Amino acid sequence: MLDTSIIQKLTDRVLHAQDSATTMTKLTDEYPSMSIADGYAVQDELRRRWIARGDRCVGLKAGLTSKAKMLQMGVDVPSFGILMASFARPENSAIDTRELVHPRVEAEIAFVMKDELKGEVSIEQVIAATDYIIPAVEVIDSRYEKFKFDLASVIADNGSSARFVAGGRPRDPREMDLRTIGVVIEKNGEIMALGASAAVLNHPAKAIVMLVKHLAERGEVLPAGSYVMTGGITEAIPVTAGDSITARFQDMGSVSFRFI
């Protein structure tokens, strides 16, 4: 792994890019030996600094959860990131594009956990530990120049996480087939993408199975009360100021907001 002083230096760089909404070059351009573990070390330091600022970690997110994304990045497991309270925006709110570099939106199913999970778990155990599922949209915003990055760099950038919005209506996951939930994303009233929840690892709860295993390997658990975003069901849709977004989820309602 990279030296602690280099991890601090890289965290400085990532945090500046996020705070100032400016681009940066891939971290591996300067440190080609940077590993996935180094990326998570930067993420850990980001979390520590955000909490020191008075922010609060409310959950986690999975990325690269579709087969196409995994093939593109040459990996066979998702990447994971942190969700802080300051990233959340209410439904029907206005998101300021001046705080973002090149935002895109993804429709996802979020899980809210009622029980702690740790170690090796099954999909059935994930569902049993879930309080409810809820429609959500993540605003991703890679801070890397021209949206070009590798796996270690994107993990260090917290999986491109920027904002998230939940809405619609909560549902009991035991009452639904979580593989066949249809989703449509509209931008300014025009359908931009559609898909089914099986696009996420053939079952969105599989993302949490992998997340809990990832945490266990780091000596951590998924706490009760966690909010977990399981990854994009559709491709990410670029947005600019003036765009209005509505994501419609079959039997779960919709999530709407706009960019200014």
C-alpha positions as CSV (number, residue, x, y, z in Angstrom):
1,M,0.0,0.0,0.0
2,L,1.0,3.6,-0.4
3,D,2.6,5.5,2.4
4,T,0.2,7.2,4.9
5,S,1.6,10.6,3.9
6,I,0.7,9.9,0.3
7,I,-2.8,8.8,1.3
8,Q,-3.2,12.1,3.2
9,K,-2.0,14.0,0.1
10,L,-4.4,12.2,-2.2
11,T,-7.3,12.8,0.2
12,D,-6.4,16.5,0.1
13,R,-6.6,16.5,-3.7
14,V,-9.9,14.6,-3.8
15,L,-11.5,16.7,-1.1
16,H,-10.4,20.0,-2.8
17,A,-11.9,18.8,-6.1
18,Q,-15.2,17.8,-4.4
19,D,-15.5,21.0,-2.3
20,S,-14.6,23.4,-5.2
21,A,-16.4,21.4,-8.0
22,T,-13.2,21.3,-10.1
23,T,-11.6,18.5,-12.0
24,M,-8.4,16.6,-11.3
25,T,-6.3,14.1,-13.2
26,K,-6.5,10.4,-12.4
27,L,-4.6,9.7,-9.1
28,T,-2.9,6.7,-10.8
29,D,-1.3,9.1,-13.3
30,E,1.0,10.2,-10.5
31,Y,0.9,7.0,-8.5
32,P,0.6,4.1,-11.0
33,S,1.2,1.5,-8.2
34,M,-2.0,2.8,-6.4
35,S,-4.1,-0.2,-5.5
36,I,-7.8,-0.8,-4.8
37,A,-6.9,-1.0,-1.1
38,D,-5.2,2.4,-1.4
39,G,-8.4,3.8,-2.9
40,Y,-10.4,2.6,0.1
41,A,-7.8,4.1,2.4
42,V,-8.4,7.5,0.8
43,Q,-12.2,6.9,1.2
44,D,-11.6,6.1,4.9
45,E,-9.8,9.3,5.4
46,L,-12.5,11.3,3.5
47,R,-15.1,9.8,6.0
48,R,-12.9,10.7,8.9
49,R,-12.6,14.3,7.7
50,W,-16.3,14.7,6.9
51,I,-17.2,13.5,10.4
52,A,-14.7,15.9,11.9
53,R,-16.5,18.7,10.0
54,G,-19.8,17.6,11.8
55,D,-21.2,15.5,9.0
56,R,-22.7,12.1,9.6
57,C,-22.4,8.8,7.7
58,V,-25.9,7.5,7.0
59,G,-25.1,4.5,4.8
60,L,-23.2,3.1,1.9
61,K,-23.5,2.7,-1.9
62,A,-22.6,0.0,-4.4
63,G,-21.3,0.9,-7.9
64,L,-20.4,-1.1,-10.9
65,T,-23.2,-3.5,-10.2
66,S,-24.2,-4.2,-13.8
67,K,-22.4,-6.8,-15.9
68,A,-21.7,-4.2,-18.5
69,K,-20.0,-1.9,-16.0
70,M,-18.0,-4.7,-14.5
71,L,-16.7,-5.8,-18.0
72,Q,-15.9,-2.2,-18.8
73,M,-13.8,-1.8,-15.7
74,G,-12.3,-5.4,-15.8
75,V,-13.7,-6.4,-12.3
76,D,-15.9,-9.1,-11.0
77,V,-17.2,-7.4,-7.8
78,P,-18.9,-4.0,-7.3
79,S,-17.1,-1.0,-5.8
80,F,-18.4,0.6,-2.7
81,G,-18.7,4.2,-1.3
82,I,-19.9,6.2,1.6
83,L,-23.2,8.1,1.9
84,M,-23.1,11.2,4.2
85,A,-26.1,13.1,5.5
86,S,-24.9,16.2,3.6
87,F,-25.3,14.4,0.2
88,A,-29.1,13.9,0.8
89,R,-31.6,16.2,-0.9
90,P,-35.4,16.1,-0.5
91,E,-37.8,15.0,-3.2
92,N,-39.0,17.9,-5.5
93,S,-35.9,20.0,-4.5
94,A,-33.6,22.0,-6.7
95,I,-30.0,20.8,-7.0
96,D,-27.4,23.5,-7.7
97,T,-25.1,22.5,-10.6
98,R,-22.5,25.1,-9.5
99,E,-21.6,22.6,-6.8
100,L,-21.0,19.8,-9.3
101,V,-18.6,19.1,-12.2
102,H,-20.4,17.0,-14.8
103,P,-23.4,15.4,-13.0
104,R,-25.3,12.3,-14.2
105,V,-28.3,10.6,-12.6
106,E,-29.0,6.9,-12.0
107,A,-32.2,5.2,-10.8
108,E,-31.6,2.8,-7.9
109,I,-33.4,0.8,-5.3
110,A,-32.4,1.7,-1.8
111,F,-32.6,-0.6,1.2
112,V,-33.1,0.7,4.8
113,M,-31.8,-1.9,7.3
114,K,-33.5,-2.8,10.6
115,D,-30.8,-5.3,11.7
116,E,-27.1,-5.4,11.6
117,L,-25.5,-7.6,9.0
118,K,-21.9,-9.1,9.1
119,G,-19.8,-11.8,7.6
120,E,-21.1,-14.1,4.9
121,V,-24.9,-13.6,4.3
122,S,-27.4,-14.7,1.8
123,I,-30.0,-12.8,-0.2
124,E,-32.7,-14.2,2.1
125,Q,-30.8,-12.9,5.2
126,V,-30.5,-9.5,3.6
127,I,-34.2,-9.3,2.9
128,A,-35.0,-10.5,6.5
129,A,-32.8,-7.7,7.9
130,T,-34.4,-5.0,5.7
131,D,-36.9,-2.6,7.2
132,Y,-38.1,-1.4,3.7
133,I,-37.0,-0.6,0.2
134,I,-37.5,2.8,-1.4
135,P,-37.1,4.4,-4.8
136,A,-34.0,6.5,-5.1
137,V,-31.9,8.5,-7.6
138,E,-28.2,9.0,-7.2
139,V,-26.5,12.0,-8.7
140,I,-23.0,10.8,-9.6
141,D,-20.3,13.3,-10.4
142,S,-16.8,12.0,-11.1
143,R,-14.4,14.8,-10.4
144,Y,-11.9,13.3,-12.9
145,E,-11.2,15.2,-16.2
146,K,-13.5,14.1,-19.0
147,F,-15.1,11.5,-16.8
148,K,-12.1,9.2,-17.4
149,F,-10.9,7.1,-14.5
150,D,-9.8,3.6,-13.4
151,L,-11.0,1.5,-10.5
152,A,-8.6,2.6,-7.8
153,S,-9.1,6.3,-8.7
154,V,-12.9,6.1,-8.7
155,I,-12.9,4.3,-5.3
156,A,-10.8,7.1,-3.9
157,D,-13.3,9.6,-5.3
158,N,-16.0,7.8,-3.2
159,G,-17.5,6.1,-6.2
160,S,-18.3,9.5,-7.9
161,S,-21.0,10.0,-5.2
162,A,-22.4,13.5,-5.0
163,R,-26.1,13.7,-4.1
164,F,-29.0,11.3,-3.6
165,V,-32.8,11.7,-3.5
166,A,-35.3,9.2,-2.2
167,G,-39.1,9.3,-2.8
168,G,-42.0,7.3,-3.9
169,R,-43.4,5.0,-1.3
170,P,-41.6,2.5,1.0
171,R,-42.3,-1.2,0.3
172,D,-41.8,-4.4,2.2
173,P,-39.3,-6.3,0.1
174,R,-41.0,-9.6,1.2
175,E,-44.1,-8.5,-0.8
176,M,-42.3,-7.9,-4.1
177,D,-40.2,-9.8,-6.7
178,L,-37.1,-7.6,-6.4
179,R,-35.8,-8.8,-9.7
180,T,-38.6,-7.6,-11.9
181,I,-39.2,-4.0,-10.8
182,G,-39.5,-1.8,-13.9
183,V,-37.9,1.6,-13.9
184,V,-38.2,4.6,-16.3
185,I,-36.1,7.8,-16.2
186,E,-37.5,10.9,-17.7
187,K,-35.6,14.1,-18.4
188,N,-37.8,17.1,-19.1
189,G,-40.7,14.8,-19.8
190,E,-38.8,12.7,-22.3
191,I,-38.0,9.0,-21.6
192,M,-34.2,8.7,-21.5
193,A,-33.7,5.2,-20.1
194,L,-35.6,2.2,-18.9
195,G,-34.7,-1.1,-17.3
196,A,-35.6,-3.8,-14.7
197,S,-34.1,-4.3,-11.3
198,A,-32.5,-7.6,-12.3
199,A,-29.9,-5.4,-14.1
200,V,-28.2,-5.1,-10.7
201,L,-26.4,-8.4,-10.2
202,N,-29.6,-10.3,-11.2
203,H,-31.1,-9.2,-7.8
204,P,-30.4,-5.9,-6.1
205,A,-30.0,-7.5,-2.7
206,K,-26.9,-9.3,-4.1
207,A,-25.2,-5.9,-4.0
208,I,-25.7,-5.9,-0.2
209,V,-24.5,-9.5,0.1
210,M,-21.2,-8.4,-1.6
211,L,-21.1,-5.2,0.5
212,V,-21.4,-7.1,3.8
213,K,-18.6,-9.4,2.7
214,H,-16.4,-6.4,1.7
215,L,-17.0,-4.9,5.1
216,A,-16.2,-8.1,6.9
217,E,-12.9,-8.3,5.1
218,R,-12.1,-4.8,6.6
219,G,-13.3,-5.9,10.1
220,E,-16.5,-3.9,9.8
221,V,-20.3,-4.6,9.8
222,L,-23.3,-3.0,8.1
223,P,-25.1,-1.3,11.0
224,A,-28.8,-1.4,11.7
225,G,-30.5,1.7,10.3
226,S,-28.1,2.0,7.3
227,Y,-29.4,3.4,4.1
228,V,-27.9,1.4,1.2
229,M,-28.1,2.3,-2.5
230,T,-27.6,-0.9,-4.6
231,G,-26.5,0.5,-7.9
232,G,-27.8,1.9,-11.1
233,I,-30.6,0.0,-12.9
234,T,-30.2,2.1,-16.0
235,E,-27.3,3.8,-17.6
236,A,-26.3,7.2,-16.1
237,I,-28.0,10.2,-17.8
238,P,-26.1,13.5,-18.1
239,V,-27.9,16.6,-16.8
240,T,-27.4,20.3,-16.8
241,A,-29.0,23.4,-15.2
242,G,-32.7,23.6,-16.2
243,D,-33.2,19.8,-16.4
244,S,-36.1,18.2,-14.5
245,I,-35.8,14.5,-13.6
246,T,-38.5,12.0,-12.8
247,A,-37.7,8.3,-12.1
248,R,-40.8,6.1,-12.1
249,F,-40.6,2.7,-10.3
250,Q,-43.2,0.0,-10.9
251,D,-45.5,-0.3,-7.9
252,M,-43.3,2.0,-5.9
253,G,-44.1,5.5,-7.1
254,S,-41.7,8.1,-8.5
255,V,-38.8,10.4,-7.5
256,S,-38.7,13.9,-8.9
257,F,-36.3,16.9,-8.6
258,R,-34.6,19.5,-10.8
259,F,-31.3,21.1,-11.5
260,I,-30.7,24.8,-11.3
